[in-house]
Amino acid sequence: MARPTVAEIRLSALRHNIQMIRALFPQGVGLLGIVKANAYGHGALPVARALEAEGARMLGVATVEEGVELREGGIRLPVVVLGGVDPPQATEAHAHGLSAVLFDLGQIGYLARTAETAGRPFPVHVKVDTGMGRLGLLPQEAMVAAGRIASNHALRLEGWMTHLSSADGPSAEDREYTATQLATFQGMLPAVRKAFGDGVAVHALNSAGILRFRDESFDLVRPGIAMYGCSPLPPGGASPDLRPVMRVVSKVLSLKELPAGHAVSYNRRYRCDGARRIAVVPIGYADGYRRALTGHARMSVDERPVPVAGTVCMDHTMIDVTEVPGVAIGTDVEVMGEASMGAMEMARICGTIPYEILVQIGPRIPRVTVG
């Protein structure tokens, strides 16, 4: 049979999550939907189209290439290149109507020259480093950038932004640090509004900020992982009714009866404790089904959980279906989903975060939109 493993992308769940996030804020607060990294593995174009249909105000990508893909796919919303626009790509980015995040004073010159050559302004979002320590201008530098933009008609200040480093943290110190970041950012806004008016979109809240610090909503919020149905908060953290958007499914590729004591997969980590029925599912760590799931994960067959048997391989994973009657070659298997195991539980097993689980579902697994 053809390799049957696919990732179902449930647009109805995506729309539900968008509506749940929207319900947390006053009506005037807009959505800047994050679709970088192929929409966290869900497929950038179908997700962007759904966001456009739901009235999102802007989209966020990491690279110029990601932005161009959206434009070539017919997306007309403002697209913000969060990772910035390098000099060799400035002309291409501007030609496709992309907005550049400005996080270094040296970017002003070449972005302005690009705009002057094209005869129309380059939209930029100034990113302020209020404590993330990654991309961004320190507050004093950000105000220098604002002054230079105000005096240079080749650039148009479309947005003013920061990023929260610890909004998902469980401790009081994390909350205090985030509050300090927001206060620093808030303190800059009167000068920015005075210089540029109310047309500048101010935004700071990522998914964790949306769930924990929504009193500071500003003009836009930037949902990422929450939009895809995973809470960024520690277990027990209050969050709205988010629904996973991705479900990975496959079929039984091979089925055999093994006697008691027979080993399964590499290094004999699993031995049959009696006569067992072992099925092979065509997904492995080359597809993002991580080897660390060995001995801990489960899939589901006929909505019944079944354990992974033995070491996860590069292309295949074995499951024990002894307790499920009627299994045959071609029987449906849920690899990741509500009846088996979701991205958040997989992340806990692997000692990582659900972001990583989702974006690592590999390109040889087709994305199929449903709902």
C-alpha positions in Angstrom: 0.0 0.0 0.0 1.0 3.6 -0.4 2.4 5.1 2.8 -0.8 6.0 4.6 0.4 8.3 7.4 -1.1 11.8 7.2 -1.6 14.8 9.5 -5.2 15.9 9.5 -5.5 19.7 10.0 -8.9 20.4 11.5 -9.7 24.0 10.5 -12.9 23.8 12.6 -10.7 23.5 15.7 -8.5 26.4 14.5 -11.5 28.6 14.1 -12.8 27.6 17.5 -9.4 28.5 19.1 -9.4 31.9 17.4 -12.8 32.6 18.6 -11.9 31.6 22.2 -8.9 33.9 22.1 -10.9 36.7 20.7 -13.5 36.3 23.5 -10.8 37.2 26.1 -10.4 40.8 24.8 -12.4 43.9 24.0 -13.8 44.0 20.5 -11.3 46.5 19.2 -8.2 44.3 19.9 -6.9 42.7 16.7 -5.2 39.4 15.9 -1.7 39.0 14.5 -1.7 35.3 13.8 1.7 33.6 13.9 2.2 31.3 10.9 6.0 30.9 10.9 7.6 27.5 10.6 4.8 26.3 8.3 2.2 27.4 10.8 3.9 25.4 13.6 3.8 22.4 11.2 0.1 22.7 10.3 0.6 24.2 6.8 1.1 27.9 6.4 -1.3 28.6 3.5 -4.5 26.8 4.7 -4.0 28.3 8.2 -3.3 31.8 6.8 -6.5 31.5 4.6 -8.5 30.5 7.6 -7.1 33.4 9.6 -7.9 35.8 6.8 -11.4 34.5 6.7 -11.7 34.9 10.4 -10.8 38.6 10.2 -7.2 38.5 11.5 -5.5 41.9 11.0 -1.9 40.7 10.3 0.2 37.6 10.0 3.6 36.9 11.4 6.4 34.8 9.7 10.0 34.2 10.5 11.6 34.7 7.1 11.2 36.5 3.8 10.8 33.1 2.1 7.8 32.3 4.3 6.2 35.7 3.5 6.7 35.2 -0.2 5.1 31.8 0.0 2.0 33.5 1.5 1.9 36.2 -1.1 2.2 33.7 -4.0 -0.6 31.7 -2.4 -2.9 34.7 -2.6 -2.7 36.1 1.0 -3.2 39.8 1.0 -3.1 40.6 4.8 -0.1 42.5 6.1 2.7 40.0 6.7 5.3 40.9 9.3 8.8 39.2 8.9 9.6 38.7 12.6 13.1 37.6 11.9 14.0 40.7 10.0 14.9 41.5 6.4 18.5 41.2 5.4 20.1 43.6 2.8 20.1 40.9 0.0 16.4 40.3 0.5 15.2 43.8 1.1 14.1 44.4 -2.5 12.2 41.1 -2.7 10.5 41.6 0.6 9.4 45.1 -0.4 8.2 44.0 -3.8 6.0 41.4 -2.1 4.6 44.0 0.3 6.1 42.4 3.4 6.7 44.4 6.6 10.1 44.2 8.3 10.8 44.0 12.0 13.4 46.5 12.9 15.7 45.4 15.7 19.0 47.1 14.8 19.7 50.7 14.0 21.8 49.6 11.0 18.7 48.2 9.3 17.3 51.7 8.8 19.6 52.7 6.1 19.2 49.9 3.7 15.5 49.5 4.2 15.1 53.2 3.5 17.2 53.0 0.3 15.2 50.1 -0.9 12.0 52.0 -0.4 13.4 55.1 -2.1 14.4 53.1 -5.2 10.9 51.5 -5.3 9.1 54.8 -4.8 7.0 53.7 -1.9 7.5 53.5 1.9 8.8 50.3 3.6 6.5 49.3 6.5 8.4 48.5 9.7 7.7 47.3 13.2 10.2 48.5 15.8 11.0 45.7 18.2 12.0 46.8 21.8 14.1 44.5 23.9 12.4 44.9 27.3 14.2 41.9 28.8 14.1 39.0 26.3 17.8 39.6 25.3 17.3 38.2 21.8 16.2 40.5 18.9 15.3 44.0 19.7 16.5 47.5 20.4 17.1 48.5 24.0 14.5 51.2 25.0 16.9 54.1 24.5 17.9 52.8 21.0 14.3 52.2 20.1 13.5 55.9 20.7 16.5 56.8 18.5 15.0 54.6 15.8 11.6 56.3 16.2 13.2 59.7 15.7 15.0 58.5 12.5 11.9 56.9 11.1 9.9 60.1 11.9 12.3 62.1 9.8 12.6 59.6 7.0 9.6 59.3 4.7 10.9 56.2 3.1 9.9 54.2 6.2 6.4 53.9 7.6 6.1 52.9 11.3 3.4 50.2 11.1 4.0 48.6 14.5 5.7 48.9 17.8 6.4 45.6 19.6 8.1 43.7 22.3 8.4 40.0 23.3 7.8 38.4 26.7 10.4 35.9 27.8 8.7 34.5 30.9 5.0 34.9 30.7 4.6 31.1 30.8 6.8 30.8 33.9 5.2 29.3 37.1 7.0 31.4 39.7 6.2 34.8 41.3 9.6 36.0 40.0 8.4 35.1 36.4 5.2 37.2 36.9 7.2 40.1 38.3 9.7 40.0 35.5 6.9 40.0 32.9 5.1 42.8 34.7 8.4 44.8 34.5 8.7 44.1 30.8 5.2 45.3 30.2 5.6 48.4 32.3 8.8 49.4 30.5 7.0 48.9 27.2 3.9 50.8 28.3 6.1 53.7 29.5 7.4 54.3 25.9 4.0 54.5 24.3 3.0 58.1 25.0 6.1 59.4 23.1 5.4 56.9 20.3 1.8 57.9 20.0 2.7 61.6 20.1 5.2 61.2 17.3 3.2 58.9 15.0 -0.5 59.1 16.1 -2.8 56.2 16.7 -2.1 54.4 13.4 0.7 52.4 14.8 -0.2 48.9 15.8 1.2 48.2 19.3 1.6 44.5 20.3 3.3 42.5 23.0 1.3 39.5 24.1 2.3 36.0 22.9 0.1 33.0 23.8 1.2 32.9 27.4 0.8 36.6 27.7 -2.7 36.3 26.2 -3.7 33.8 28.9 -2.0 35.5 31.9 -1.6 39.2 31.2 -4.6 40.1 29.0 -5.2 43.4 30.8 -2.3 44.7 28.7 -3.8 43.8 25.4 -2.6 47.0 23.4 -3.8 47.0 19.8 -3.0 43.5 18.7 -2.3 40.1 20.3 0.0 37.5 18.8 -1.3 34.0 19.3 0.9 31.1 18.3 0.8 27.8 20.1 -2.6 28.6 21.7 -4.1 29.0 18.2 -3.0 25.5 17.4 -4.7 24.1 20.5 -1.9 23.7 23.1 -1.6 25.8 26.2 1.8 27.3 26.9 1.1 27.3 30.6 2.3 24.6 33.1 -0.1 21.8 33.9 -3.0 23.2 35.9 -2.6 26.7 34.5 -6.0 28.2 33.7 -6.7 28.4 29.9 -9.7 28.5 27.7 -11.2 25.5 26.0 -8.5 25.0 23.3 -8.8 22.2 20.8 -5.8 20.5 19.1 -5.8 21.3 15.4 -3.4 18.5 14.3 -4.3 14.8 14.4 -1.8 12.3 13.0 -3.3 9.1 11.6 -1.9 6.0 9.8 -2.8 2.4 9.1 -1.4 -1.0 10.1 1.3 -1.9 7.6 2.2 -5.4 9.0 0.8 -7.7 11.6 2.3 -10.8 13.2 1.8 -13.2 16.1 4.9 -13.4 18.3 5.5 -16.0 21.0 6.3 -15.4 24.6 9.8 -14.0 25.1 10.2 -12.8 21.5 12.1 -9.4 21.3 10.7 -6.5 19.3 12.8 -3.7 17.7 16.3 -2.5 18.3 18.3 -3.5 21.5 15.5 -5.9 22.7 14.0 -3.2 24.9 10.6 -5.0 24.6 10.0 -8.7 25.1 6.6 -10.3 24.8 5.3 -11.4 28.2 3.1 -13.9 26.4 1.8 -14.6 23.0 1.3 -11.0 21.5 0.0 -9.5 18.3 2.4 -6.8 17.1 1.5 -4.3 14.4 3.9 -2.1 12.5 2.8 1.5 11.8 4.7 3.5 9.1 5.9 6.5 11.2 9.2 7.0 13.0 11.7 9.5 14.2 12.5 10.6 10.7 8.9 11.9 10.6 9.1 13.6 14.0 7.7 10.7 16.1 10.5 10.9 18.5 12.7 8.1 19.7 12.3 9.3 23.3 8.7 8.1 23.1 10.0 4.5 23.3 8.5 2.7 26.3 6.1 5.5 27.2 3.9 6.3 24.3 0.6 4.9 23.1 -1.4 5.1 19.9 -5.0 4.1 19.5 -6.8 1.5 17.4 -10.6 1.5 17.2 -10.5 4.3 19.9 -8.7 2.0 22.3 -5.2 2.9 23.6 -2.4 0.5 22.7 1.2 0.7 23.8 4.2 1.3 21.6 6.2 -1.9 21.7 9.9 -1.5 21.5 12.2 1.2 20.3 10.8 3.7 17.9 12.6 3.3 14.5 13.5 5.8 11.8 10.5 4.9 9.6 8.4 2.5 11.6 6.9 2.0 15.1 5.5 -1.2 16.6 2.4 -1.3 18.7 0.9 -4.1 20.8 -2.7 -4.8 19.5 -3.3 -8.1 21.4 -6.2 -6.7 23.3 -8.0 -5.2 20.3 -10.1 -7.6 18.3 -10.4 -7.5 14.5 -7.1 -5.7 13.8 -5.8 -6.4 10.3 -3.4 -5.0 7.7 -4.9 -1.6 6.8 -6.7 -1.0 10.1 -6.8 2.7 11.1 -4.4 3.9 13.7 -4.4 7.2 15.5 -0.8 8.2 16.2 -1.4 11.6 17.8 -4.8 12.9 18.9 -7.5 12.8 21.5 -7.9 9.0 21.7 -4.1 8.3 21.7 -1.8 11.0 23.0 -1.6 14.7 22.3 1.3 16.9 21.6 1.4 18.2 25.2 1.7 14.8 26.7 4.3 13.7 24.1 6.2 16.9 25.0 6.2 16.0 28.7 7.5 12.5 28.0 10.3 13.9 25.7 11.3 16.6 28.2 10.4 19.4 25.7 7.5 21.7 24.7 4.6 21.0 22.4 5.9 23.6 19.9 8.8 21.3 19.2 6.6 18.2 18.8 4.3 20.0 16.3 7.0 21.6 14.1 9.0 18.4 13.9 6.2 16.4 12.3 8.1 15.9 9.1 7.5 17.0 5.5 7.0 13.4 4.2 3.8 13.3 6.2 1.2 15.1 4.0 -1.1 17.7 5.6 -4.7 17.2 4.8 -7.2 19.9 5.8 -10.5 18.7 7.2 -13.5 20.5 8.6 
